């Protein structure tokens, strides 16, 4: 019997999943508080104790892998030239590597901005700017500013190849740990984020694990191999694409609603599906992740209300309950671990989850705009067209524990009231009821066929 132990070390909980790879069975799922302050290994020991109580013999486990978003996850600052071009490309590369993007800066960094970056204490800086052969001046000036600062974080250089080596030398002279990789935008509006993603993962393994004390888990596991969002993205790619031996489920989206953010992942090309539509704007990656820090169920409940619009959110409950919903939003914003007790509170959580899903998916997908030219009316697409998407997978506590998960996920579908928003029309809806997505992504690194087979068995169609 071949067993795999897959651990997700989160900021609040450490979750462990044990798969029987021989019989393609989920043997156990347990969780315990992560205990960042006392040491991450303490939470891990508690998880191991719970697994032992469930009859799992840890000495008989063949594979022990982990991902982590503990201690704030992988916190990055992205720096580029033009906000909607190289700065956006750097941001997408960071998000695509499973990072939490603390901020994005454009053009020449001011002294105040450099001080702000240093004060934010990021784990990594991604320094981009200029297409290959394009602007050289800005990335060189930004490198000098960072080199002369008190910045402690390593810097990944992913800008204009003509001066990339010079940028690296400037930073190294300033005693900054520096990594060089390919330009995230070698040509105008052309993305090349995979090399940067790989370099970010390398830095994560070399630097961040030790900085956050995650190296302690190596006494119990084979190591922390990636940030948790990277594991979920790997799962999305595997489930969509399949393997040489196992067919995938087609292009998909994952809706992950959390207390602080709502994350959307898509594995899809997103090209125009209708004739006569021209694609414009920055090229979209096949695996795309967006993180909405103002659309959470707890920490950012009040900002969700503000971002979506008070009337829009209140319209999701009966009029007589609207004042109580406002009180509930204030309550959960302060008591971030609060679990709804009464049916009315569950209805409030349902309303917040529906609002978060609708807003987050609308931001993630593309849109069509009508433009007028000397040749008449034309239709232009910005972003991904996901109208023909095969599948939406819902995950996160509010979706998994809801009595109406379908109603939450349906908020991410195409609406005739907003036909310009290219959201999915008629996808299948599935639920990650056992929280296995990060485990599937980890397992995909070593046993992709079994990982996909287990996903097909344990993701529940709703």
N, C-alpha and C positions, 0 to 999 in steps of 0.2 A: 504494500500500500504506500503510495507516494503522497505526502502531505505538504502543503504550502501554508505558511503563516505570513499574512500580509498585514502590516500595522500602519495606521495613519495617526501620527502624533500631532494633534491639533492644539490650538491655544487653550481650549477649555477641556476637551476630552481626548483621550487616547483610545482609539478603536482598533480592535484586532479581529481579523477574519481568518478562519482556517478552512481551506478547501481540500477535499479528498480528490486528487487529480486522477487517481485510478478509476474510481467509481463516479466521478463527476458529481460530487455531492458537497453541499455546504455543511461542514461539521459543527461550526460554532461561530457566533458573533458576540463579542463582549466589549464593554467600554468602562473606563474609569477616568477620574479627573487627572489631567496631565501633570499637575504639580510643578509648574515652571519654577516657582520660588524655591521649593525644597530640592529640586533636581528632577529633571525629566525622567531619569531612571526609576524614581519612586512610583510614578504613575504606571510605568511599564511593568514593574514588579507586580502591582495590583492587578493589571490585566492578565499577567501570567498566572497569578493565583486563581483568578476566576476561570481561566481556561482549564486549569488542573481540576477545579471543582466540577467542571463539565465533562471530565473524563479524557481530556486531551493530554497525551503523553508528549511533553515538549522535546524530550530526548529523541523521539521518533520522527520529529518534523524534518523534512528534507531541505526545505527552502524557507529562509526567514528574511523578508525584505520589508523596508519601511519607507514611507514618505512623510513629509512634515510641513505644517504651517504654524508650528509653535513659535512663541516669542515674536509674534507679529508677521510670521512668514518671511518671504524674501522681499525686502523693501528696497525699491529702486527709484532713482531719479533719472529721467530721460532728458537729454539736451540735444537740440537740433537747430536747424537754421530757420526755415519757414514753418510756421505753426501747422499748416495743413499738409505739409510735404515731409521734409526730413524729420521734423520733430514728431509728427504723427507716426512716421515709419518707425522711429526709435521706440515710441510708446507701444506700438503693436508688437514689436520684437520682444519687449519686456513682458507684456501681457501673455504673449505666446510662449514664453518660457516659464510661466507660472508665477510671475512676480506680482507683487502689490506695488503699483506705481504711485509713489507718494506725491510726485509733481512732475510737470513737463515744462521745460524752459526753451525759449526760442531766441534767435538772433544773438547778439553779443551779451554775455552775462555781465550785469552790473556788479559793483562791489557788494551792494546790499543783497543781491540774489545769491552770490557766492556764499555770503555769510548765512543766508537762509538755508542753503543746501547743507552747509556744514552743521548747522544747528539741528537740522532734521535727522541727522545721524543715519543716513541710508546704509544699506548693506553693500550696494553696488551703484556706480554711476555708469550709465550708457551714454557715451559721448559720440554724437553723430554730427552731420552737417556737410552740405555740398554734395552734388552728384559727382561721379568720377570725372575729373577734368573741369569741374565747375568751381564755385566759390571756395577759395582756400583761406581767406583772411579770417573769417569768423571762427572756424574750428581751431585755428592756431591761437587766436586771442583767448578763446575760452580755455584751451589747454594751459596757457600761461597763467591765467587767473586761478585755475584749479591747482596748478603746480605750486603756486605761491601761497596757497591757503593752508588752513589747519585740517583739511580733509583727511580722514583716516580710512575711508572706504576705497576699495580697489576700483579702477576705472577701466571699462571696456571701450576701446576705440573702434568705432564702426562707421567711419565717414569717408570723405573723399580720398581715394587710394593714392592720389598724387602726393598728398602731404601726410598720409597716415603714419608713416615711419617717423617723420619729423615730429608729429604730435606725440607719438609714443616716447621719443627721446626727451621732449620737454617735460613730460610727466615723470619719467624715470629720474631725470635730473632733480626734480622736486621731491624725490623720495616717495612717489606714489606707486603702489603696486599696479602694474599696467598690463593689459591683455589686448592684443591686436587681432582684429577679425575683419571680414569683408564688409564693404559698405552696405548699409541697410537699404539704400536707394541709389544704385549705381547709375540709373538713368531716370529722367523725369517721370514720376508717377509709376515707376517700376519697383516693386518690392523685392528684396532679397534678405528675408529675415531669418532663414534657417541657420546660416553660419553664426549669427549673433545669438540665436536661441541655444545652440550647442555650446557656445563659449560661456553663456550665462550659467548653463548647467555645470560646466567645468568649474567655474568660480564657486558655485554653490557647493560642489563636492570638496573643493580644495580649501575654501576659506570660511564659508558661512556656517557649515556644520560645526566647526570648532568654535567659532565666535559665539554661537548660541548654546553651546554645551551639548549639542546633539551627538558628539563623538562618544559620549558615555554609553549610548545604546549599543555600541559595537561589541560590548561584552556579552550582549544577549542576542543580537541580530547580526546579519551579514553587513548591515550598514543602512544608512539613509541614502537612497539613490536619487531622489528628486523631490521638488516641492509638491505638495498635494495637488494644486491645480494642474501641474504637468501630468500627474497620474490620471486625472480625470480627462484631460485632453487626449492622452494616449488611449484611454478606453473609448472615447468618442471616435477616434480614427479607426481603431480596431473593429468596433461594432459596425461602423459604416462600411469600411472597405473589405473586411474579412481577411483571410489568409490564403495561401496557395491551396490549402486543403479544405478550408471551411468558408462558405459564402457569407458575406456580410449582409446587413439589413438595409443597406442603402443610406443615402444622405440623411442626416439627422441633426437635431438640436437638443441640447441638454439645458434644462431650466433648473438652476440651483438657488433656492431662496434661503438666505441665512438671516441671522440677527442683525448683522452690520451691512451686508451687501446682497445684491442679487446678481449672480454670475450667469452669463449665457455663453454656451459653447456651441459652435456649429461646425460640422464636417460636411462641406458642400462647396461646389464650384461657384454657384450663385450668378451664372451668366444670364443674360436676358432670355426669357422664355417666350416672349411675344415678338412677332416680326415688326420691323420699323422702329425698334428701340435702340438708341445708341448708348453705349457704355462710356461714362466719363468718370474722372476723379481718380484718386489713389487706388491702385490695384489691391484687391482683397485676397487675403491668404485663404487657402482651402480650409485649414483649421484655424478658426477665429474665436477669440475669447474677448468678451467685454465684461467689465466689472463696474457695477453701478453702486457707488458708495453712499448715495442718497436714497437708496431703495431697499432698506432693511426692515426686518420685523420688530427689532428691539432697539439696538443702539441708535439707529437712524430712522425710527418710526416717525418722529416729528418732521424730519426733512423729507420723508416720503410724502407726508401730508402737504408740505409746501411745494414740492416738485411736481407732484401729480395735480395738485389743486384741491383745496378743501372741499369744494362742492362736488367735485368728481368722486372723491373718496367717500364722502357722506352719502352720496346717491346709491352706494352699494349696500346700505342698510335701510331699514324702515325709518321714516321721518321721526317717529317718536323715540327712536334709539340714537339719534344723531349726536345729541349732547353727551350721552354716555359713551359713545365711541371716542369723542374728543378726550374725555376723561381717561379712557382706557389707553389711548395713545400716550398721554402724559405719564401714566402709571408704568407702562412697559418700557418707556424710555429711561426711567430711573431704575426699575427692577428688571434688568436685562436677562435674567435667568427665569423670569416668570413663565409659568405654564398655566394656560387657561383652565379654570376649574368648572365653570358653569357653561351651559349651552350657549348663553348669550355671549360670553367671552370667546367661545369657539367661533361664533358667527362674526365677531369683530376680527379675529385673526384671519378668517376666510376672506373678509372684505379687504384687509391689508394685503394679503397674499395675491388676490386678484389684481389689485391696483399695481403691485410691484411687478407682477408678470407682464401685464399689458405694457407698462412703461418701459421695462427692460428689453422686451422683445422688439418693441417699436424702435428703440435706439439701436439695436443690434442689426436688424435687417435693413435692406436698402429701400430706396423710394424712387418713384418716377416723377419727373417734373416736366411740365409743358413749356417749351421755349419757342419763341417766334423769330424767324430768320427771314432774309430776303426771299427764301424759297418756300416760305409758309410755315405752318405749325409742325413742330418736331417733338418727339418724346425722348427724354434723356434719363438714363438710370444712373443713380449714384449708389454704391454699395451693392450688397448681395440680393439677388432675386431668389427668395426661398419659398415662393408660392407652391412649387411642386415637391417640396420636401416630403420624404417618406415617413418620418418618425419624430416625435417629441418625447423625450424621457424626462420625467420630473423627479427631483431629489431634494433633500433638505427636510428638516423636521416638520415644518408646517404643511408640506405636501404629503409626506409619508403618513403623518398621523391624522390627516384630515378625513372626515367622513365624505367629503366631496372633492377629491383630487381632480376629477375630470373638469369640474367647474373652474378650478384654478388654472389648469393648463389651457383650457379653451380661450382664456383671455389672451393667449399668445397667437390666436388664429387671425386670418385675414378678415377684415371687416369692410362691408360695402359702404359704411359711413366714412371710411378713410381709405379709398381705393388706391391712393398713391403709395401706401405703405405695403411693401412686398413681403408680408408675413405668410406663413403656410396656410394653404387652403383646406386640405382634407388629410392630414397626416394621421397615422396610428398614434395612440397615446399609450405610453408605458410608464410604470412606476418602479423606482429603485427602492423597493420596500425593505430590503435588507442592508441598505447602504453599502453596496458592493462595488460601486463604480471605481473608486480609487484603488481598491484591491484588484480589480480586473486590469486596470492600467499598469499596476506594478507587476502582476503576473504575466502580462503581455510581453514584458522584457525578456522573459526566459521560457515561457510556455504559451505562445500566442494561440495555438489551436485550442488548448483546454480553456484558456481564458475566455475566448469567444463562445465556446460551447456552454460554459457556466453562465455567461451573461445571458445567453438565449434561454437558459433554463430558469434563472432567478429574477429576470426583469419581467414584471407582471403587466400584461396588456389590460387596460382599463377602458 
